Amino acid sequence: MKKKVFLLMITSALWLPIEAANDMRGEEVTKTSEVVDQSSTPLKFRTLSDSTAAVNKDESYKMLQSVTIPAKVRIDDRVYAVTSIGHETFAGCEGLTDIELPSTLTYIGMSAFSSCIGLKKITIPSRVTTIEEYAFSNCKGLTSINIPASVAKIGNTTFLMCKELSSINVAVDNPYFTNEGGILYDHQKTTIICVPCQTKGIVTLPSSVTSIRDHCFFECEELAGIKLPESITRIEDYAFKGCKKLKSIEIPASVTEIGYGAFSRCESLTNVKIPTSVTSIASEAFSWCVSLKSIKIPTSVTSISTGAFMGCVNLKEINIPSGVTSIEPYTFDGCKSLSRLELSANVTKVKGWAFRGCNDLTLVIDHAEGHIDFAPYVLLDCKSVEYTKGELPRVKPEP
């Protein structure tokens, strides 16, 4: 009896290592099955300093219609986890309609999928922490995107010009971002990160918003109106550029600066109220607002930059505050309906092509100080020029 027990113990002892080895082999087989040899995939990789791998850009990708990025790749007999998609990796792959991202992915680089116009959907894995600027810009087929809880960084141009994008949805347990009405905000809703191009109707922003980042409402062509809270201090560059149906906007008294091209090509914009808090109007801020007929600039404004009202073909009435000392290049270029404009004695320079195409304009100049300089051809297309005081100005080439 004792011998039988002893033999059974020996047999069991021998069996256990074999079984354990089988388990280990099974685990190894499972792990190995996830590994893709670099030679068996059309993708190119580079190794990173943390012993992981990134998918590299290659012109051959332009021919791809469908691709699966592996979770692990064998390079020179060593296995690397694929954690990154490099800058511009799939940019311009217009025929790419389907792509599967690995669960190991943590980083999506700048312009990684830019102009993948055939891409209609993509699932962002749950380990991704960073989605860089322009990563999905001009992906015209994307209709919605889900942001997992892991994502801590998203560029405000990440989804720029995604024409069919109607909503950006954020996991409820994401501590960095949130969404309301399909619009992406930081978690505290103080900053708008991105607004889908298909945002329609009139939008009322939360009272907590203090910043509208550049390109926020860029080419939201169906946006009819927006109610800005008094907490906003700056309207940044290109914030509303190309909002073709936006008819009017009231800028809160908290705003001090209107950024570069902020309302450029808002083709239906007829009414703008600029508060006395604003001190500067940046270049091309209202350029090509073809329906804009009049605008009142408050006396607080001391700077109107290059091309601010360029292409406003129906602009008939506008004032230049006395604090403005220079009329910058192309400021009223193409304003063919502008009939009368007065320049105060504080204006000392009028720069190149400031009034080009203003062929119905009577320019009234208070020349009391007698030291205003005109760049060549500034007055070439003006209907007439009146000098209320002083001597004729001198034409002086710009340095």
SVG drawing of the C-alpha trace seen along z (x, -y; Angstrom):
<svg xmlns="http://www.w3.org/2000/svg" viewBox="-31 -124 49 126">
<polyline fill="none" stroke="black" stroke-width="0.4" points="0.0,0.0 2.8,-2.4 4.6,-1.5 1.4,-2.4 1.2,-5.7 4.9,-6.4 4.6,-5.5 1.5,-7.8 3.4,-10.7 6.3,-10.2 4.0,-10.0 2.2,-13.2 5.5,-14.9 6.6,-14.0 3.2,-15.0 3.1,-18.5 6.2,-19.9 5.0,-18.4 1.6,-20.0 3.1,-23.3 5.4,-23.2 2.4,-22.6 0.6,-25.6 3.7,-27.7 3.9,-26.5 0.3,-27.3 0.8,-30.8 3.8,-31.2 1.9,-30.1 -0.8,-32.6 1.7,-35.4 3.5,-34.4 0.3,-34.4 0.0,-38.1 3.4,-38.8 3.6,-39.8 6.9,-39.5 7.9,-42.8 8.3,-41.0 4.7,-39.8 3.0,-43.2 3.0,-46.1 3.7,-48.5 7.1,-49.9 8.2,-50.3 10.9,-52.0 12.0,-51.2 11.6,-53.7 13.8,-54.5 11.4,-52.8 11.8,-49.5 8.5,-49.8 7.8,-50.4 6.1,-53.0 4.5,-52.7 6.5,-54.8 5.3,-56.8 5.7,-55.2 4.5,-56.2 3.4,-52.6 0.5,-53.2 -1.3,-55.3 -2.4,-52.0 -3.9,-50.6 -7.7,-50.1 -7.7,-48.2 -5.0,-47.6 -4.6,-46.1 -1.8,-47.4 -0.4,-44.6 -0.1,-44.7 3.4,-43.3 6.0,-43.1 9.2,-41.1 12.1,-43.2 15.6,-41.5 14.5,-38.6 13.2,-40.8 9.5,-41.5 8.3,-45.0 4.9,-46.3 3.4,-48.7 2.5,-51.8 2.8,-54.7 1.6,-56.0 4.1,-58.5 3.5,-62.0 1.8,-61.9 2.0,-58.1 -1.2,-57.6 -1.7,-61.2 -3.2,-61.5 -4.2,-57.8 -7.5,-58.6 -8.4,-55.0 -8.0,-53.8 -11.5,-52.9 -10.9,-50.5 -8.1,-50.5 -7.8,-48.5 -5.7,-50.0 -3.9,-47.7 -4.9,-47.5 -1.2,-48.5 -1.5,-51.9 -0.9,-54.9 0.1,-57.7 -1.4,-59.0 0.9,-61.5 0.4,-64.8 -1.5,-64.5 -1.3,-60.7 -4.6,-60.2 -4.9,-63.6 -6.9,-63.7 -7.9,-60.0 -11.1,-61.0 -12.5,-57.5 -12.2,-56.7 -15.7,-56.6 -15.1,-55.2 -12.3,-54.4 -12.1,-53.0 -9.6,-54.6 -8.1,-51.9 -8.5,-52.3 -4.8,-52.9 -4.4,-55.9 -3.3,-59.0 -2.4,-61.5 -4.0,-62.5 -1.9,-65.2 -2.8,-68.3 -4.4,-67.5 -4.4,-63.8 -7.8,-63.3 -8.0,-66.6 -9.9,-66.6 -11.2,-63.1 -14.4,-64.1 -16.1,-60.7 -15.9,-60.6 -19.4,-61.1 -18.6,-60.6 -15.7,-59.8 -15.5,-58.2 -12.8,-59.4 -11.9,-56.8 -11.1,-57.5 -7.4,-57.2 -7.0,-60.2 -5.3,-63.2 -4.3,-65.3 -6.2,-66.3 -5.1,-69.1 -7.8,-71.7 -7.1,-71.0 -7.3,-67.2 -10.7,-67.0 -10.3,-70.2 -12.4,-70.1 -14.0,-66.8 -17.1,-67.9 -19.4,-65.1 -18.5,-65.0 -21.6,-65.5 -20.5,-64.5 -17.5,-63.9 -18.4,-61.6 -16.2,-61.3 -16.2,-58.4 -17.9,-59.4 -14.9,-58.5 -12.4,-60.5 -10.9,-63.0 -9.6,-65.5 -12.4,-66.0 -16.2,-66.1 -18.8,-66.7 -22.1,-68.6 -24.3,-68.7 -21.5,-66.8 -19.0,-69.7 -15.7,-68.7 -14.6,-70.7 -12.0,-70.4 -13.4,-68.6 -14.2,-71.9 -15.9,-73.3 -13.7,-76.4 -12.3,-75.8 -13.8,-74.6 -11.5,-72.1 -13.4,-71.2 -16.8,-71.7 -18.0,-69.2 -18.4,-70.7 -22.0,-69.5 -23.1,-71.5 -26.4,-73.2 -28.7,-76.0 -28.1,-78.3 -25.5,-77.2 -25.5,-78.5 -22.2,-78.0 -21.9,-77.2 -21.3,-80.2 -18.1,-78.5 -16.3,-78.9 -13.5,-81.5 -11.7,-80.6 -12.6,-79.9 -9.5,-78.4 -8.3,-78.9 -10.3,-77.0 -13.0,-76.1 -16.0,-76.7 -13.9,-76.6 -16.2,-75.9 -19.2,-75.0 -21.3,-75.9 -24.7,-75.1 -24.1,-77.3 -26.9,-79.9 -26.1,-81.7 -24.1,-81.6 -24.6,-83.0 -21.3,-83.8 -21.0,-84.0 -19.6,-87.1 -16.8,-85.0 -15.0,-84.9 -11.9,-87.1 -10.5,-86.3 -11.8,-85.1 -8.8,-83.3 -7.5,-82.9 -9.9,-81.5 -12.4,-80.7 -15.5,-81.2 -13.9,-81.3 -16.2,-79.9 -19.4,-79.8 -21.4,-80.7 -24.8,-80.8 -23.8,-82.9 -25.9,-86.1 -25.1,-88.1 -22.9,-87.9 -22.7,-89.9 -19.3,-89.9 -19.3,-90.1 -17.9,-93.0 -15.2,-90.7 -13.5,-90.2 -10.3,-92.3 -9.0,-90.9 -10.4,-89.5 -8.0,-87.1 -6.5,-86.6 -9.2,-85.7 -11.7,-85.1 -14.8,-85.8 -13.2,-85.6 -15.6,-84.3 -18.7,-84.5 -20.7,-85.2 -24.1,-85.8 -22.8,-88.0 -24.7,-91.3 -24.5,-92.5 -21.5,-92.6 -21.5,-94.4 -18.0,-95.1 -17.8,-96.1 -15.6,-98.9 -13.4,-96.3 -11.8,-95.4 -8.5,-97.1 -7.3,-95.4 -8.7,-93.7 -6.3,-91.3 -5.4,-90.7 -8.3,-89.5 -10.6,-89.4 -13.7,-90.2 -12.2,-89.6 -14.6,-88.5 -17.7,-89.0 -19.6,-89.8 -22.9,-90.6 -21.5,-93.0 -22.9,-96.5 -21.8,-98.5 -19.8,-98.2 -19.2,-100.5 -15.7,-100.2 -15.5,-101.5 -13.0,-104.2 -11.1,-101.7 -9.6,-100.1 -6.1,-101.4 -5.0,-98.7 -6.6,-97.4 -4.3,-95.0 -3.6,-94.0 -6.6,-93.1 -9.0,-93.3 -12.0,-94.2 -10.5,-93.0 -13.1,-91.7 -16.1,-93.2 -17.7,-94.2 -21.0,-95.5 -19.5,-97.4 -20.8,-101.0 -20.2,-102.5 -17.3,-102.1 -15.4,-104.5 -11.7,-104.6 -11.3,-105.4 -9.0,-108.3 -6.6,-106.0 -5.6,-104.3 -2.4,-105.8 -1.7,-103.6 -3.9,-102.1 -2.3,-98.8 -1.8,-97.1 -5.0,-95.7 -7.2,-96.9 -10.1,-97.9 -8.9,-96.1 -11.9,-95.4 -14.4,-97.3 -16.0,-98.7 -19.2,-99.9 -17.4,-102.0 -18.4,-105.6 -16.9,-107.8 -14.2,-107.3 -12.6,-109.8 -9.1,-109.6 -8.2,-111.6 -5.2,-113.7 -3.6,-110.9 -3.2,-108.7 0.4,-109.2 0.8,-106.3 -1.4,-104.6 0.3,-101.5 0.3,-99.6 -3.0,-98.8 -5.0,-99.8 -7.9,-101.2 -7.3,-99.2 -10.6,-98.7 -12.4,-101.3 -13.4,-103.1 -16.4,-104.8 -14.6,-106.1 -14.3,-109.7 -11.4,-109.7 -11.6,-112.6 -8.3,-113.3 -7.8,-115.6 -4.3,-116.7 -3.9,-119.3 -0.5,-117.8 0.9,-117.8 2.8,-114.6 0.9,-111.7 2.8,-109.3 1.2,-107.3 2.6,-104.2 2.6,-104.3 -0.7,-103.6 -2.8,-103.8 -5.1,-106.4 -5.0,-105.0 -8.6,-103.7 -10.3,-106.3 -13.0,-108.4 -11.8,-111.5 -9.8,-112.7 -10.6,-115.6 -8.1,-117.2 -9.8,-119.2 -6.6,-120.9 -3.0,-121.4 -0.8,-120.7 -1.0,-117.8 0.6,-114.6 3.8,-113.2 4.1,-109.8 6.8,-107.8 7.8,-104.2 7.6,-101.7 11.0,-100.6"/>
</svg>
